[in-house]
Amino acid sequence: MVEVIFKNIKKSYNGKTVLDNIDLTIPKGAFTCLLGSSGSGKTTLLKLLAGFETPDAGEIWLNGILVSSQNKIILPPHKRHIGYIFQDLALWPHLTAFDNIAFGLKTGKVPAYRERVQEMAARLNITESLPKYPGQLSGGQQQLVAIARSLVVQPQLLLLDEPMANLDVKLKKIVRDKVLELKEELSFNIIYVTHDHHEAFALADQLVILNDARIETIGTPDQVRASGNAYVQYFIEL
């Protein structure tokens, strides 16, 4: 588990500000939901934390270590111990589920990677999916393969960028419950991006409401509900 600190983060694309003076601390062990409408900066914050992009200004710290600062990657993504599940899952269609899951272990030259893959597949009940290609799997199975790929490298922090948006209600609950179960079992933080306020209020220890590149409010679900913030009330009532 890690403590994450964003200090005065700014980020723009083509002159448009997407993050403006973001100060945010995410404590160890927290399930943090980033909630906001499209374009509010949620995904950009994840990409900066993962090391896929650099901030225009400010600093990002993981467990007291400076990992990114103004236009600079100090600690590369593969050394941050972060798992990232994209909205489109980003599974390689030409690789089997087994090879998709094993990819990070192979590149990291983990000698017992086959055993690690089998163990993670068993935890997620997808052992029978291992010889199949993504196109042969259901949406829920693909989701679990993506989760297995992220968790098999034993991250301290798991980032989820609306990965369940295309699942039906029943599958979403199954996948979500499995992730929560593994969080407690394997001890990692979760930062979960969503625009679904029902989901966010049900899951989060800490809610971060983003609006127009800024943080509107932070707190537990009860604190956010009681904040009286006009944007929060508008967003909840959508």
URMOTA-V14897 format. One record per residue. N is the residue number from 1. RES is the residue in one small letter. SS is DSSP state (helix for helix, strand for strand, loop for the rest). OMEGA is omega in degrees with one decimal (* if undefined). Layout:
n:N res:RES ss:SS omega:OMEGA
n:N res:RES ss:SS omega:OMEGA
This chain:
n:1 res:m ss:loop omega:-177.0
n:2 res:v ss:loop omega:166.6
n:3 res:e ss:loop omega:-179.4
n:4 res:v ss:strand omega:177.0
n:5 res:i ss:strand omega:170.2
n:6 res:f ss:strand omega:-179.8
n:7 res:k ss:strand omega:172.6
n:8 res:n ss:strand omega:-175.9
n:9 res:i ss:strand omega:174.5
n:10 res:k ss:strand omega:177.6
n:11 res:k ss:strand omega:178.2
n:12 res:s ss:strand omega:172.0
n:13 res:y ss:strand omega:177.9
n:14 res:n ss:loop omega:176.8
n:15 res:g ss:loop omega:179.3
n:16 res:k ss:strand omega:-180.0
n:17 res:t ss:strand omega:178.5
n:18 res:v ss:strand omega:172.3
n:19 res:l ss:strand omega:-172.7
n:20 res:d ss:strand omega:176.7
n:21 res:n ss:strand omega:-179.6
n:22 res:i ss:strand omega:172.2
n:23 res:d ss:strand omega:-173.7
n:24 res:l ss:strand omega:173.7
n:25 res:t ss:strand omega:177.5
n:26 res:i ss:strand omega:-174.8
n:27 res:p ss:loop omega:177.8
n:28 res:k ss:loop omega:175.0
n:29 res:g ss:loop omega:-175.0
n:30 res:a ss:loop omega:164.6
n:31 res:f ss:strand omega:-175.9
n:32 res:t ss:strand omega:175.4
n:33 res:c ss:strand omega:170.9
n:34 res:l ss:strand omega:-173.9
n:35 res:l ss:strand omega:178.6
n:36 res:g ss:loop omega:179.8
n:37 res:s ss:loop omega:178.3
n:38 res:s ss:loop omega:178.7
n:39 res:g ss:loop omega:-177.9
n:40 res:s ss:loop omega:175.3
n:41 res:g ss:loop omega:-174.7
n:42 res:k ss:helix omega:-177.2
n:43 res:t ss:helix omega:178.8
n:44 res:t ss:helix omega:178.9
n:45 res:l ss:helix omega:177.5
n:46 res:l ss:helix omega:-178.7
n:47 res:k ss:helix omega:177.3
n:48 res:l ss:helix omega:-179.7
n:49 res:l ss:helix omega:-180.0
n:50 res:a ss:helix omega:-178.9
n:51 res:g ss:loop omega:178.3
n:52 res:f ss:loop omega:177.8
n:53 res:e ss:loop omega:179.8
n:54 res:t ss:loop omega:175.8
n:55 res:p ss:loop omega:173.6
n:56 res:d ss:loop omega:176.7
n:57 res:a ss:strand omega:177.7
n:58 res:g ss:strand omega:-175.9
n:59 res:e ss:strand omega:173.3
n:60 res:i ss:strand omega:-177.4
n:61 res:w ss:strand omega:173.7
n:62 res:l ss:strand omega:-179.8
n:63 res:n ss:loop omega:176.6
n:64 res:g ss:loop omega:179.0
n:65 res:i ss:strand omega:176.9
n:66 res:l ss:strand omega:-175.7
n:67 res:v ss:strand omega:176.9
n:68 res:s ss:strand omega:172.5
n:69 res:s ss:strand omega:-172.9
n:70 res:q ss:loop omega:177.1
n:71 res:n ss:loop omega:-176.3
n:72 res:k ss:strand omega:170.3
n:73 res:i ss:strand omega:-179.4
n:74 res:i ss:loop omega:175.5
n:75 res:l ss:loop omega:-175.2
n:76 res:p ss:loop omega:-175.7
n:77 res:p ss:helix omega:-174.2
n:78 res:h ss:helix omega:178.3
n:79 res:k ss:helix omega:-176.8
n:80 res:r ss:loop omega:179.9
n:81 res:h ss:loop omega:-179.5
n:82 res:i ss:strand omega:171.5
n:83 res:g ss:strand omega:-175.9
n:84 res:y ss:strand omega:176.1
n:85 res:i ss:strand omega:-175.4
n:86 res:f ss:loop omega:178.8
n:87 res:q ss:loop omega:180.0
n:88 res:d ss:loop omega:178.1
n:89 res:l ss:loop omega:175.0
n:90 res:a ss:loop omega:172.9
n:91 res:l ss:loop omega:178.1
n:92 res:w ss:loop omega:-174.3
n:93 res:p ss:loop omega:-177.7
n:94 res:h ss:loop omega:178.9
n:95 res:l ss:loop omega:174.7
n:96 res:t ss:strand omega:175.8
n:97 res:a ss:helix omega:178.3
n:98 res:f ss:helix omega:-176.3
n:99 res:d ss:helix omega:173.3
n:100 res:n ss:helix omega:-179.0
n:101 res:i ss:helix omega:-174.9
n:102 res:a ss:helix omega:-169.4
n:103 res:f ss:helix omega:-178.6
n:104 res:g ss:helix omega:178.5
n:105 res:l ss:helix omega:179.3
n:106 res:k ss:helix omega:-179.5
n:107 res:t ss:helix omega:176.1
n:108 res:g ss:loop omega:177.4
n:109 res:k ss:loop omega:175.4
n:110 res:v ss:loop omega:-172.4
n:111 res:p ss:loop omega:-176.5
n:112 res:a ss:loop omega:-172.7
n:113 res:y ss:helix omega:-179.2
n:114 res:r ss:helix omega:179.3
n:115 res:e ss:helix omega:179.9
n:116 res:r ss:helix omega:179.5
n:117 res:v ss:helix omega:-179.5
n:118 res:q ss:helix omega:-179.1
n:119 res:e ss:helix omega:-179.2
n:120 res:m ss:helix omega:177.5
n:121 res:a ss:helix omega:179.0
n:122 res:a ss:helix omega:178.5
n:123 res:r ss:helix omega:-176.1
n:124 res:l ss:loop omega:178.0
n:125 res:n ss:loop omega:179.6
n:126 res:i ss:loop omega:-179.3
n:127 res:t ss:helix omega:-178.9
n:128 res:e ss:helix omega:180.0
n:129 res:s ss:helix omega:-170.7
n:130 res:l ss:loop omega:-179.2
n:131 res:p ss:loop omega:-175.5
n:132 res:k ss:loop omega:176.3
n:133 res:y ss:strand omega:-177.9
n:134 res:p ss:helix omega:-179.5
n:135 res:g ss:helix omega:178.7
n:136 res:q ss:helix omega:-175.8
n:137 res:l ss:loop omega:173.7
n:138 res:s ss:loop omega:178.5
n:139 res:g ss:helix omega:178.7
n:140 res:g ss:helix omega:178.0
n:141 res:q ss:helix omega:176.5
n:142 res:q ss:helix omega:179.2
n:143 res:q ss:helix omega:-179.0
n:144 res:l ss:helix omega:174.8
n:145 res:v ss:helix omega:178.8
n:146 res:a ss:helix omega:177.9
n:147 res:i ss:helix omega:178.5
n:148 res:a ss:helix omega:179.7
n:149 res:r ss:helix omega:-179.0
n:150 res:s ss:helix omega:-174.6
n:151 res:l ss:helix omega:-175.9
n:152 res:v ss:loop omega:178.3
n:153 res:v ss:loop omega:175.6
n:154 res:q ss:loop omega:-179.9
n:155 res:p ss:loop omega:172.5
n:156 res:q ss:loop omega:-175.0
n:157 res:l ss:strand omega:179.3
n:158 res:l ss:strand omega:178.3
n:159 res:l ss:strand omega:-179.9
n:160 res:l ss:strand omega:-176.4
n:161 res:d ss:strand omega:-179.4
n:162 res:e ss:loop omega:-173.7
n:163 res:p ss:loop omega:-176.4
n:164 res:m ss:loop omega:-174.8
n:165 res:a ss:loop omega:-175.5
n:166 res:n ss:loop omega:179.1
n:167 res:l ss:loop omega:175.1
n:168 res:d ss:loop omega:-171.8
n:169 res:v ss:helix omega:-177.7
n:170 res:k ss:helix omega:-179.9
n:171 res:l ss:helix omega:179.5
n:172 res:k ss:helix omega:-179.6
n:173 res:k ss:helix omega:179.4
n:174 res:i ss:helix omega:-178.3
n:175 res:v ss:helix omega:-178.4
n:176 res:r ss:helix omega:179.6
n:177 res:d ss:helix omega:179.0
n:178 res:k ss:helix omega:178.0
n:179 res:v ss:helix omega:179.5
n:180 res:l ss:helix omega:177.6
n:181 res:e ss:helix omega:-179.6
n:182 res:l ss:helix omega:176.9
n:183 res:k ss:helix omega:-179.9
n:184 res:e ss:helix omega:-176.2
n:185 res:e ss:helix omega:-173.1
n:186 res:l ss:helix omega:174.3
n:187 res:s ss:loop omega:172.8
n:188 res:f ss:loop omega:173.9
n:189 res:n ss:strand omega:172.3
n:190 res:i ss:strand omega:167.1
n:191 res:i ss:strand omega:-168.1
n:192 res:y ss:strand omega:178.4
n:193 res:v ss:strand omega:177.4
n:194 res:t ss:strand omega:169.4
n:195 res:h ss:loop omega:-179.1
n:196 res:d ss:loop omega:-174.6
n:197 res:h ss:helix omega:176.9
n:198 res:h ss:helix omega:178.6
n:199 res:e ss:helix omega:-177.3
n:200 res:a ss:helix omega:-178.2
n:201 res:f ss:helix omega:179.6
n:202 res:a ss:helix omega:-170.8
n:203 res:l ss:helix omega:-161.7
n:204 res:a ss:loop omega:161.3
n:205 res:d ss:loop omega:-179.1
n:206 res:q ss:strand omega:177.9
n:207 res:l ss:strand omega:175.6
n:208 res:v ss:strand omega:-179.0
n:209 res:i ss:strand omega:179.9
n:210 res:l ss:strand omega:179.7
n:211 res:n ss:strand omega:175.0
n:212 res:d ss:loop omega:172.5
n:213 res:a ss:loop omega:-179.7
n:214 res:r ss:strand omega:173.2
n:215 res:i ss:strand omega:179.6
n:216 res:e ss:strand omega:177.8
n:217 res:t ss:strand omega:178.7
n:218 res:i ss:strand omega:174.0
n:219 res:g ss:strand omega:171.5
n:220 res:t ss:loop omega:176.7
n:221 res:p ss:helix omega:-179.9
n:222 res:d ss:helix omega:179.2
n:223 res:q ss:helix omega:-179.6
n:224 res:v ss:helix omega:178.1
n:225 res:r ss:helix omega:-175.6
n:226 res:a ss:loop omega:-173.1
n:227 res:s ss:loop omega:-177.3
n:228 res:g ss:loop omega:-179.9
n:229 res:n ss:loop omega:-174.4
n:230 res:a ss:helix omega:-179.6
n:231 res:y ss:helix omega:179.3
n:232 res:v ss:helix omega:179.9
n:233 res:q ss:helix omega:178.2
n:234 res:y ss:helix omega:-177.9
n:235 res:f ss:helix omega:-179.3
n:236 res:i ss:helix omega:-175.7
n:237 res:e ss:helix omega:-179.9
n:238 res:l ss:loop omega:*
